[in-house]
Amino acid sequence: MSFDLEAIRSQFPGLALMDNGTRRIYFDNPAGTQVPVCVAAAMADCLMTKNANLGGYFASSLDADRVVQSARDAMADFLNAPSSDEIIFGQNMTTITLHLSRSIGRLLHPGDEIVLSQMDHDANVWPWVLLARDLELEVRWLPFNKESFEFDLDVLDDVITERTRLVCVGGASNLTGTLNDVKAICAKARVAGAMTFIDGVQSAPHIPTDVQDIGCDFFVCSSYKFFGPHQGILWGRREVLEQLEPYKVRPSPAELPWCFETGTQSHEGCAGIAATVDYFALIGQTMAQDQLKKWAQFSGPRQQVHAAMDLLFEYDKTLTNRLIEGLLNIDGITIQGITETDAMDRRVPTVAFTHEIAAPVAIAEALAKQNIFVWSGHNYAVEVVKTLGIDETGGAVRIGPVHYNSIAEIDELLDVLPAIVSS
Ligand SMILES: Cc1ncc(COP(=O)(O)O)c(C=O)c1O
């Protein structure tokens, strides 16, 4: 079997919902995706039958221990982490980043430089700007090219200096959709002896992630962006994590990974994460025979998950192409991102656009009336909208398909959009 959209869609109850007799079309996915039944069921089961704190001698606590460990193992597979001890859970990416920045800051000194990018979501910008303010660090900015919507990696050679201690960059932009060459960026940072912190929140839902291949020191993502529960996940390289002082209370464990997990975690969230990874593994097993061969260096769920992500990205690209082609045919629309048909490998399906007259918020509101869900504005990509010069005009409309969307849904959007922007 190859990619089977109907089999996929049937697993997501949210996709069948109607409002006043009109189907819902979810293009709000970069802000959070729908979840399959297996994820919701695992979370409900955890709450109903495994509800206890960790580390006890009784049955429900032992079950809860197993739930959390299975989520760690699952995320180690999803990210190709060397060990599940390097997987750390938290409330969301932003909270994890703010929390960890305090520990990373203990390794930095006044005058040290950190590199931040103008393509990043504010969650991978402002925690570091605040740290720089507190510790008198110098921030150096990596700009992106406004025509190509990509980083010019030669520029990075000038931005990184011998004083650079940390480079923070995103895997994919939540606004332009650009996929960044994080492997090349990490290689350059490593030569300079700098640590790397990769925000994978928008790349992890669309492409296979391999933290060992990327060569980063930290990788953060959020499972609610990839069909799972509201939860953040950090992978950290053991040697680097071991150098950090964890900010924790005295009775909590001093060992990895617990020392970075403050307070009681969402065990039901962990159950949901494990089920989310199982969801991908099943796709890999049942629909991605060709892609499995490419990942022959892995086995079991790790291989299946990576094969599934490859398969789903191939499908994503058909949606992206159709969406971009249709938008380019509508008068007055400018796509704020890569549009070349042969460059779909360098972007995720998240497509932002502006219109010469219609305000982004008005377009989003009008689409909502048709039960087509999209976001507008800066979407927290504050530096991006400033760089593109669209911060004062309401940002952009963001259309974010994922693998459960159909070409028919893209076409429905494209059918109603011309009338909306011209009214
Ligand atoms: C690229 C990117 N990074 C970080 C975040 C913040 O994620 P969280 O809501 O898990 O804090 C988002 C949320 O939209 C995002 O798109």
Ligand as a Chemical Component Dictionary entry (heavy atoms), coordinates in Angstrom:
data_LIG
# 
_chem_comp.id                   LIG 
_chem_comp.type                 NON-POLYMER 
_chem_comp.pdbx_formal_charge   0 
_chem_comp.three_letter_code    LIG 
# 
loop_
_chem_comp_atom.comp_id 
_chem_comp_atom.atom_id 
_chem_comp_atom.alt_atom_id 
_chem_comp_atom.type_symbol 
_chem_comp_atom.charge 
_chem_comp_atom.model_Cartn_x 
_chem_comp_atom.model_Cartn_y 
_chem_comp_atom.model_Cartn_z 
_chem_comp_atom.pdbx_ordinal 
LIG C1 C1 C 0 8.852 27.733 14.949 1  
LIG C2 C2 C 0 8.184 27.763 16.294 2  
LIG N1 N1 N 0 8.959 27.763 17.382 3  
LIG C3 C3 C 0 8.435 27.796 18.613 4  
LIG C4 C4 C 0 7.075 27.832 18.802 5  
LIG C5 C5 C 0 6.550 27.856 20.197 6  
LIG O1 O1 O 0 6.074 26.595 20.496 7  
LIG P1 P1 P 0 5.309 26.303 21.861 8  
LIG O2 O2 O 0 3.899 26.729 21.660 9  
LIG O3 O3 O 0 5.449 24.827 22.029 10 
LIG O4 O4 O 0 5.973 27.068 22.921 11 
LIG C6 C6 C 0 6.235 27.842 17.705 12 
LIG C7 C7 C 0 4.774 27.912 17.884 13 
LIG O5 O5 O 0 4.034 28.195 16.979 14 
LIG C8 C8 C 0 6.798 27.805 16.405 15 
LIG O6 O6 O 0 6.043 27.793 15.313 16 
# 
loop_
_chem_comp_bond.comp_id 
_chem_comp_bond.atom_id_1 
_chem_comp_bond.atom_id_2 
_chem_comp_bond.value_order 
_chem_comp_bond.pdbx_ordinal 
LIG C1 C2 SING 1  
LIG C2 N1 SING 2  
LIG C2 C8 DOUB 3  
LIG N1 C3 DOUB 4  
LIG C3 C4 SING 5  
LIG C4 C5 SING 6  
LIG C4 C6 DOUB 7  
LIG C5 O1 SING 8  
LIG O1 P1 SING 9  
LIG P1 O2 DOUB 10 
LIG P1 O3 SING 11 
LIG P1 O4 SING 12 
LIG C6 C7 SING 13 
LIG C6 C8 SING 14 
LIG C7 O5 DOUB 15 
LIG C8 O6 SING 16 
# 
